[in-house]
């Protein structure tokens, strides 16, 4: 599935009924209510109406519930969520703003659309009411960067998507226990041999007392296994390869490491720490660095994995890989947060018999880091809204006070943690990865970069020259930015670097 399709796809997530409870960190009390009560009640007299637009149907019940809760907190205001197609979304908002009485006062949009929205007058700088904490105090730096455009904050971070490392914990537990038992047995053997060499009887005074368990297995605790698994989790791509070389996989395992190499969202972490498109906030046209030595090295590592793990891009899909993981055919993969709901749903139906874990993605090497791509969905106040102050107040409420049940009801991970969402270590791993991720850039001039980068990854995976392809990609994107032809100076990698990767590619290894 391509990035474009993945970002526009409506996820089929079963939403739970019920209200939102609790007291938020900003001191706003929230009470449950029914969606039909959104309609204006004559007991409250006239209410100002805010229109909230959104494109993901999975949010419908949740947003209706939040609208009800807000209307009880702020009795003079009612909020009407309006679902609309994501196709030409901003243009539709623009037309409604100019030609209808029901102007969209605020809307939910991904952070990469913020430049276009702001330049079109559809996004206004946020206005926090007195007593409300600043955005940097409320949200991670990644989220603040995602909603910043030319030093202006033009949105409220709501929920996010990024990729993480998925592993079969049951397999790793079994492997770790076997390794520890083998190590214990070897240590006992060495001790017995030493006793023989010293003229002692190794059987003397070594029999277990009554109630003790014989053998080395008795010395392997669950805590030791857990520590061994944590030690085994790959810190670099080389760690994955090394594990694949020594892992005695169960019969049903078809691949140690398999991911959707056809989608840039799951590939981006290879180059995320080595290229720059738009600077820290993704809004600087003079901060683009695609073709460089580290990026070439990263793509060679990526290409080498095709020879090691032999993944056919024509035969895979993200959904298929996730199903293979749940069937016990894969040990490691790269997934987005939807995997959490999918796996737990399969478990509840008796279709997933393993333990699993989520961790941050490994670095490319000990010298070169990795960084995943992230998309932040934002609540934006329309520049054409005649009720900006009210819209800002509700936006803060939606992005902070109403997020404690966001994941349980929609499967979406909130940027702001208002409850116990991140007590779960698997969800916390996604938040940790998000905090180190690269927000999608906002630059209109580079809007096709993701399609072109995906094509470049596909070519390099298929065996094309990484150096030449990255150079061509950079020249194409830079030509769009500067408005004319652009030529990169060819990077001639040091001979020892070239030899290093050639040696890896000629080496043996991989999976049967």
C-alpha positions as CSV (number, residue, x, y, z in Angstrom):
1,X,0.0,0.0,0.0
2,X,1.5,3.4,-1.0
3,X,1.8,6.2,1.5
4,X,-0.8,8.2,-0.2
5,X,-3.3,5.4,-0.1
6,X,-2.4,4.6,3.5
7,X,-3.0,8.2,4.7
8,X,-6.4,8.5,3.0
9,X,-7.7,5.0,3.9
10,X,-10.6,4.9,6.3
11,X,-9.8,2.4,9.0
12,X,-12.6,0.0,9.9
13,X,-12.4,0.2,13.7
14,X,-15.3,-0.8,16.0
15,X,-16.1,2.1,18.3
16,X,-17.3,1.5,21.8
17,X,-20.4,3.2,23.1
18,X,-20.1,5.4,26.2
19,X,-19.1,8.8,27.3
20,X,-15.9,10.5,28.4
21,X,-15.2,10.7,32.1
22,X,-12.6,12.3,34.4
23,X,-11.0,15.6,35.1
24,X,-8.4,16.8,32.6
25,X,-5.1,18.3,33.5
26,X,-6.2,21.8,32.7
27,X,-9.1,21.5,35.2
28,X,-12.0,21.0,32.8
29,X,-14.6,18.5,34.2
30,X,-16.0,16.1,31.7
31,X,-19.4,14.4,32.0
32,X,-21.0,11.7,29.9
33,X,-23.9,12.5,27.6
34,X,-25.7,11.2,24.6
35,X,-24.9,12.2,21.0
36,X,-28.5,13.2,20.3
37,X,-28.3,15.9,23.0
38,X,-26.0,17.9,20.7
39,X,-29.2,19.5,19.3
40,X,-29.9,22.8,20.8
41,X,-32.1,22.6,24.0
42,X,-34.6,25.3,24.5
43,X,-33.8,25.2,28.3
44,X,-30.4,26.7,27.5
45,X,-31.7,29.4,25.2
46,X,-29.6,30.5,22.2
47,X,-26.3,28.8,21.6
48,X,-23.5,29.8,19.3
49,X,-22.7,26.9,16.9
50,X,-19.2,25.7,15.9
51,X,-18.8,23.5,12.9
52,X,-16.0,20.9,13.1
53,X,-15.0,19.2,9.9
54,X,-13.2,15.9,9.6
55,X,-12.5,13.2,7.0
56,X,-12.0,10.0,9.0
57,X,-15.4,8.2,9.6
58,X,-13.8,6.2,12.4
59,X,-14.0,9.4,14.5
60,X,-17.7,10.0,14.1
61,X,-19.1,8.6,17.3
62,X,-16.1,9.8,19.3
63,X,-16.4,13.4,18.1
64,X,-20.2,13.4,18.7
65,X,-19.5,12.4,22.3
66,X,-16.9,15.0,22.8
67,X,-19.2,17.6,21.3
68,X,-21.9,16.7,23.9
69,X,-19.4,16.8,26.7
70,X,-18.2,20.2,25.6
71,X,-21.7,21.6,25.3
72,X,-22.3,20.7,29.0
73,X,-19.0,22.3,30.0
74,X,-19.6,25.3,27.9
75,X,-23.4,25.7,27.9
76,X,-23.4,28.7,25.5
77,X,-21.7,26.7,22.7
78,X,-22.7,23.7,20.7
79,X,-20.4,21.9,18.3
80,X,-21.6,20.0,15.3
81,X,-19.1,17.6,13.8
82,X,-19.3,17.4,10.0
83,X,-17.9,14.4,8.1
84,X,-16.8,15.1,4.6
85,X,-14.8,13.2,1.9
86,X,-11.0,13.6,2.1
87,X,-10.8,14.3,-1.6
88,X,-10.0,17.9,-2.3
89,X,-10.6,18.5,1.4
90,X,-9.0,22.0,1.7
91,X,-10.7,23.1,-1.5
92,X,-14.1,22.0,-0.2
93,X,-13.4,23.8,3.1
94,X,-12.5,26.9,1.1
95,X,-15.7,26.8,-1.0
96,X,-17.8,26.3,2.1
97,X,-16.0,29.2,3.9
98,X,-16.7,31.6,1.0
99,X,-20.1,30.5,-0.2
100,X,-22.1,29.1,2.7
101,X,-23.5,30.4,6.0
102,X,-22.2,27.3,7.9
103,X,-18.5,28.2,7.7
104,X,-16.3,25.4,9.0
105,X,-14.9,27.0,12.1
106,X,-12.3,24.3,12.7
107,X,-11.2,21.1,11.0
108,X,-8.9,18.1,11.4
109,X,-6.0,17.8,8.9
110,X,-2.6,16.2,8.7
111,X,0.4,18.5,9.4
112,X,1.8,18.2,5.9
113,X,-1.1,20.3,4.6
114,X,-0.5,23.2,6.9
115,X,1.5,25.4,4.5
116,X,-1.2,25.1,1.9
117,X,-3.9,25.8,4.4
118,X,-2.1,28.8,5.9
119,X,-1.3,30.4,2.5
120,X,-4.9,29.9,1.5
121,X,-6.2,31.7,4.6
122,X,-7.7,28.5,5.9
123,X,-5.4,28.3,9.0
124,X,-5.0,31.0,11.6
125,X,-2.4,31.3,14.3
126,X,-3.6,29.7,17.5
127,X,-4.9,31.9,20.3
128,X,-4.7,30.3,23.8
129,X,-7.0,31.6,26.4
130,X,-5.6,33.1,29.6
131,X,-4.5,30.4,32.1
132,X,-3.9,27.8,29.4
133,X,-0.4,26.3,29.2
134,X,1.6,26.9,26.1
135,X,1.9,24.2,23.4
136,X,5.5,23.4,24.2
137,X,4.4,22.7,27.8
138,X,1.5,20.5,26.7
139,X,3.0,18.5,23.8
140,X,6.2,16.8,22.7
141,X,8.7,18.8,20.7
142,X,7.9,16.7,17.6
143,X,4.3,17.6,17.8
144,X,5.0,21.3,18.2
145,X,7.4,21.2,15.2
146,X,4.6,19.5,13.2
147,X,2.2,22.4,13.7
148,X,4.8,25.2,13.4
149,X,5.0,27.1,10.1
150,X,7.5,30.0,9.8
151,X,7.7,30.4,13.6
152,X,3.9,30.5,13.9
153,X,1.8,27.8,15.7
154,X,-1.1,27.2,13.4
155,X,-2.7,24.0,14.8
156,X,-3.2,21.9,17.9
157,X,-1.7,18.4,17.8
158,X,-4.4,15.8,18.1
159,X,-3.2,12.2,17.2
160,X,-0.3,10.7,15.4
161,X,0.9,7.9,13.2
162,X,4.4,6.5,12.9
163,X,6.1,3.1,12.5
164,X,7.7,0.9,15.1
165,X,9.4,-2.5,15.5
166,X,7.2,-5.5,16.1
167,X,8.5,-8.8,17.5
168,X,7.1,-12.2,18.5
169,X,7.9,-12.2,22.2
170,X,7.0,-15.9,22.6
171,X,9.6,-16.9,20.1
172,X,12.2,-14.7,21.7
173,X,11.3,-15.9,25.2
174,X,11.8,-19.5,24.0
175,X,15.1,-18.7,22.3
176,X,16.4,-16.7,25.3
177,X,15.5,-19.5,27.8
178,X,17.2,-22.1,25.6
179,X,20.3,-19.9,25.3
180,X,20.4,-19.4,29.1
181,X,19.9,-23.1,29.8
182,X,22.7,-24.0,27.3
183,X,25.0,-21.5,29.0
184,X,24.2,-22.9,32.4
185,X,24.8,-26.4,31.2
186,X,28.1,-25.4,29.7
187,X,29.1,-23.7,32.9
188,X,28.2,-26.8,34.9
189,X,30.2,-28.9,32.5
190,X,33.2,-26.7,32.7
191,X,33.0,-26.8,36.5
192,X,32.8,-30.6,36.5
193,X,35.8,-30.8,34.1
194,X,37.8,-28.5,36.4
195,X,36.9,-30.7,39.4
196,X,38.1,-33.8,37.6
197,X,41.3,-32.1,36.6
198,X,41.8,-31.2,40.3
199,X,41.2,-34.9,41.3
200,X,37.8,-34.2,42.8
201,X,34.7,-36.2,42.3
202,X,32.2,-33.9,40.6
203,X,29.3,-36.0,41.9
204,X,30.4,-35.5,45.5
205,X,28.1,-33.2,47.5
206,X,26.4,-32.0,44.3
207,X,23.1,-33.9,44.4
208,X,20.1,-31.6,44.8
209,X,18.3,-31.5,48.1
210,X,14.7,-32.6,48.4
211,X,12.3,-30.3,46.8
212,X,14.9,-28.8,44.4
213,X,14.6,-29.1,40.6
214,X,17.5,-30.8,38.9
215,X,19.3,-29.5,35.9
216,X,20.4,-26.1,34.7
217,X,16.8,-25.1,33.8
218,X,16.1,-24.5,37.5
219,X,18.6,-21.6,37.5
220,X,16.9,-19.8,34.6
221,X,14.3,-17.4,36.0
222,X,11.7,-15.5,34.2
223,X,13.5,-12.3,35.1
224,X,16.7,-13.7,33.5
225,X,14.7,-14.6,30.3
226,X,13.2,-11.1,30.1
227,X,16.6,-9.5,30.5
228,X,18.0,-11.8,27.8
229,X,15.2,-10.8,25.4
230,X,15.8,-7.1,26.1
231,X,19.4,-7.7,25.3
232,X,18.6,-9.6,22.1
233,X,16.3,-6.9,20.6
234,X,18.2,-5.5,17.7
235,X,19.9,-2.1,18.2
236,X,21.1,-2.0,14.6
237,X,20.2,-3.7,11.2
238,X,23.4,-5.8,11.6
239,X,21.9,-7.1,14.9
240,X,18.9,-8.4,12.9
241,X,21.2,-10.2,10.5
242,X,23.3,-11.7,13.2
243,X,20.3,-13.0,15.0
244,X,18.9,-14.5,11.7
245,X,22.3,-16.3,11.3
246,X,22.1,-18.1,14.7
247,X,18.3,-18.4,15.2
248,X,17.0,-22.0,15.2
249,X,13.5,-21.0,14.0
250,X,10.4,-23.2,14.7
251,X,9.1,-25.0,11.7
252,X,6.3,-22.6,11.0
253,X,8.6,-19.5,10.8
254,X,9.1,-18.4,7.2
255,X,11.0,-15.2,7.8
256,X,13.0,-13.7,10.6
257,X,12.5,-10.2,9.4
258,X,9.8,-9.1,6.9
259,X,8.1,-5.8,6.3
260,X,6.3,-3.9,3.5
261,X,9.2,-2.8,1.4
262,X,6.8,-1.3,-1.2
263,X,5.6,1.5,1.1
264,X,7.8,4.4,2.0
265,X,6.2,4.8,5.4
266,X,7.8,1.5,6.5
267,X,11.1,2.1,4.7
268,X,11.7,5.7,5.6
269,X,13.5,5.0,8.9
270,X,16.5,3.8,6.9
271,X,17.2,7.4,5.7
272,X,15.3,9.4,8.2
273,X,18.3,10.4,10.1
274,X,20.4,11.1,7.1
275,X,18.3,13.3,4.8
276,X,16.6,16.6,5.4
277,X,13.6,18.0,3.7
278,X,12.5,21.4,5.0
279,X,14.4,21.5,8.3
280,X,13.2,20.9,11.8
281,X,9.7,22.0,11.1
282,X,9.5,21.0,7.5
283,X,8.9,24.5,6.2
284,X,12.3,25.7,5.0
285,X,12.9,25.5,1.3
286,X,16.6,26.3,1.8
287,X,17.1,23.3,4.1
288,X,17.0,20.3,1.8
289,X,19.7,17.7,1.9
290,X,18.8,14.4,0.1
291,X,22.1,13.4,-1.6
292,X,24.9,12.8,0.9
293,X,27.3,10.1,1.9
294,X,25.4,8.8,4.9
295,X,22.2,8.5,2.8
296,X,24.1,6.5,0.2
297,X,25.4,4.2,2.9
298,X,21.9,3.7,4.3
299,X,20.5,2.8,0.9
300,X,23.3,0.2,0.4
301,X,22.4,-1.4,3.7
302,X,18.8,-1.4,2.6
303,X,19.6,-2.9,-0.7
304,X,21.8,-5.6,0.9
305,X,18.8,-6.8,2.9
306,X,17.1,-7.9,-0.3
307,X,19.9,-10.4,-0.9
308,X,19.7,-11.5,2.8
309,X,16.0,-11.7,3.3
310,X,14.7,-12.0,-0.3
311,X,11.4,-10.1,-0.1
312,X,9.5,-10.0,-3.3
313,X,7.8,-6.6,-3.6
314,X,5.2,-8.0,-6.0
315,X,4.1,-10.6,-3.5
316,X,3.7,-8.6,-0.3
317,X,1.3,-6.2,1.3
318,X,1.2,-4.7,4.7
319,X,-2.0,-6.5,5.7
320,X,-0.6,-9.8,4.4
321,X,2.6,-9.4,6.5
322,X,0.6,-8.5,9.6
323,X,-1.5,-11.6,9.1
324,X,1.6,-13.7,8.6
325,X,3.0,-12.3,11.9
326,X,-0.2,-13.3,13.7
327,X,0.0,-16.8,12.2
328,X,3.5,-17.1,13.7
329,X,5.4,-17.0,10.3
330,X,7.4,-13.9,11.1
331,X,9.6,-13.0,14.0
332,X,10.3,-9.3,13.3
333,X,8.4,-6.7,11.3
334,X,7.8,-2.9,10.9
335,X,4.2,-1.8,11.6
336,X,2.1,1.3,12.3
337,X,-0.2,1.7,15.3
338,X,-3.1,0.0,13.7
339,X,-1.3,-3.3,14.4
340,X,-2.2,-2.9,18.1
341,X,-5.9,-3.0,17.5
342,X,-5.6,-5.7,14.8
343,X,-3.5,-8.0,17.0
344,X,-5.6,-7.5,20.1
345,X,-8.8,-8.1,18.1
346,X,-7.3,-11.3,16.7
347,X,-6.4,-12.4,20.2
348,X,-9.9,-11.8,21.6
349,X,-11.3,-13.9,18.8
350,X,-8.8,-16.7,19.5
351,X,-6.8,-16.1,16.3
352,X,-3.5,-15.0,17.9
353,X,-1.7,-17.5,20.2
354,X,1.5,-15.6,20.9
355,X,2.9,-12.8,23.1
356,X,4.2,-9.8,21.2
357,X,6.1,-6.6,21.8
358,X,6.7,-3.2,20.3
359,X,10.0,-1.4,20.5
360,X,11.7,1.5,18.7
361,X,13.2,0.9,15.3
362,X,16.9,-0.2,15.1
363,X,19.6,2.1,13.9
364,X,21.0,1.6,10.4
365,X,24.5,0.9,11.9
366,X,26.5,1.8,15.0
367,X,27.6,5.0,13.2
368,X,24.3,6.0,11.5
369,X,21.0,6.4,13.3
370,X,17.5,5.9,12.1
371,X,14.4,8.0,12.3
372,X,10.8,7.1,11.3
373,X,8.4,9.3,9.5
374,X,5.4,10.6,11.4
375,X,2.1,12.2,10.5
376,X,0.4,14.4,13.1
377,X,-3.3,15.0,12.7
378,X,-4.1,18.6,13.9
379,X,-7.1,20.6,14.9
380,X,-6.9,23.8,12.9
381,X,-9.0,27.0,13.3
382,X,-10.2,28.3,10.0
383,X,-9.0,31.8,9.1
384,X,-12.5,32.6,7.8
385,X,-14.3,31.6,11.0
386,X,-16.2,34.5,12.6
387,X,-15.9,32.6,15.9
388,X,-12.1,32.1,16.3
389,X,-11.9,32.6,20.0
390,X,-14.7,30.0,20.6
391,X,-13.0,27.7,18.0
392,X,-9.7,28.0,19.8
393,X,-11.3,27.1,23.1
394,X,-12.9,24.0,21.7
395,X,-9.7,23.0,19.9
396,X,-7.8,23.0,23.2
397,X,-10.5,20.9,24.8
398,X,-10.5,18.4,21.9
399,X,-6.7,18.1,21.8
400,X,-6.2,17.8,25.5
401,X,-9.2,17.2,27.7
402,X,-10.9,14.6,25.5
403,X,-8.1,12.2,24.7
404,X,-8.2,9.7,27.5
405,X,-10.5,7.4,25.6
406,X,-9.4,8.2,22.1
407,X,-7.4,5.0,21.5
408,X,-10.0,2.7,23.1
409,X,-12.8,4.1,20.9
410,X,-10.9,4.8,17.7
411,X,-7.6,3.0,17.7
412,X,-5.8,6.3,17.3
413,X,-2.9,7.3,19.6
414,X,-3.3,10.8,21.1
415,X,-0.4,13.2,21.2
416,X,-1.5,14.4,24.6
417,X,-1.7,11.8,27.3
418,X,-4.7,12.7,29.4
419,X,-5.3,9.2,30.9
420,X,-3.6,5.8,31.2
421,X,-3.1,5.2,27.5
422,X,0.7,5.1,27.7
423,X,0.8,2.8,30.8
424,X,0.8,0.1,28.1
425,X,4.5,-0.4,27.1
426,X,3.5,-1.3,23.5
427,X,1.6,2.0,23.1
428,X,4.4,3.8,24.9
429,X,6.9,2.5,22.4
430,X,4.9,4.3,19.6
431,X,5.0,7.5,21.6
432,X,8.7,7.1,22.2
433,X,9.3,6.5,18.5
434,X,7.1,9.5,17.6
435,X,9.1,11.8,19.8
436,X,12.2,10.9,17.8
437,X,10.5,10.9,14.4
438,X,10.6,13.2,11.4
439,X,7.3,15.1,10.9
440,X,6.1,15.1,7.3
441,X,7.3,18.4,5.7
442,X,4.8,21.1,4.8
443,X,6.5,22.4,1.7
444,X,4.2,22.6,-1.3
445,X,7.2,22.5,-3.6
446,X,8.2,19.0,-2.3
447,X,4.7,17.5,-2.2
448,X,5.7,14.8,-4.7
449,X,8.8,13.9,-2.8
450,X,7.2,10.9,-1.1
451,X,6.1,9.3,-4.4
452,X,9.6,9.9,-5.9
453,X,11.3,8.6,-2.8
454,X,9.2,5.4,-2.9
455,X,10.1,4.9,-6.5
456,X,13.8,5.4,-5.6
457,X,13.6,2.8,-2.8
458,X,11.9,0.4,-5.2
459,X,14.7,0.8,-7.8
460,X,17.5,0.4,-5.2
461,X,15.8,-2.6,-3.7
462,X,15.7,-4.1,-7.1
463,X,19.5,-3.7,-7.6
464,X,19.9,-0.2,-9.1
465,X,22.9,2.0,-8.1
466,X,22.1,3.7,-4.8
467,X,24.5,6.6,-5.5
468,X,23.1,7.4,-8.9
469,X,19.5,7.1,-7.9
470,X,19.8,9.3,-4.9
471,X,21.6,11.9,-7.0
472,X,18.8,11.9,-9.6
473,X,16.2,12.1,-6.9
474,X,17.9,15.1,-5.3
475,X,18.3,16.9,-8.6
476,X,14.6,16.4,-9.4
477,X,13.3,17.8,-6.1
478,X,15.8,20.6,-6.0
479,X,14.9,21.6,-9.6
480,X,11.3,22.0,-8.4
481,X,12.4,24.1,-5.4
482,X,14.7,26.5,-7.3
483,X,12.5,26.7,-10.4
484,X,15.2,25.5,-12.8
485,X,17.8,22.9,-13.6
486,X,19.9,21.7,-10.7
487,X,22.9,19.4,-10.7
488,X,24.4,17.7,-7.7
489,X,28.2,17.2,-7.5
490,X,28.9,13.5,-7.7
491,X,29.9,12.0,-4.4
492,X,32.8,9.6,-4.8
493,X,32.7,7.4,-1.7
494,X,36.0,6.5,-0.1
495,X,37.3,3.2,-1.4
496,X,37.2,1.5,2.0
497,X,33.5,2.3,2.3
498,X,32.8,0.8,-1.1
499,X,34.7,-2.3,-0.3
500,X,32.9,-2.7,3.1
501,X,29.5,-3.0,1.4
502,X,30.8,-5.1,-1.5
503,X,32.2,-7.6,1.1
504,X,28.8,-7.7,2.9
505,X,27.0,-8.3,-0.4
506,X,29.3,-11.2,-1.4
507,X,29.1,-12.8,2.1
508,X,26.9,-15.7,3.0
509,X,23.9,-15.5,5.3
510,X,20.2,-15.0,5.2
511,X,17.3,-17.4,5.5
512,X,16.5,-20.7,3.8
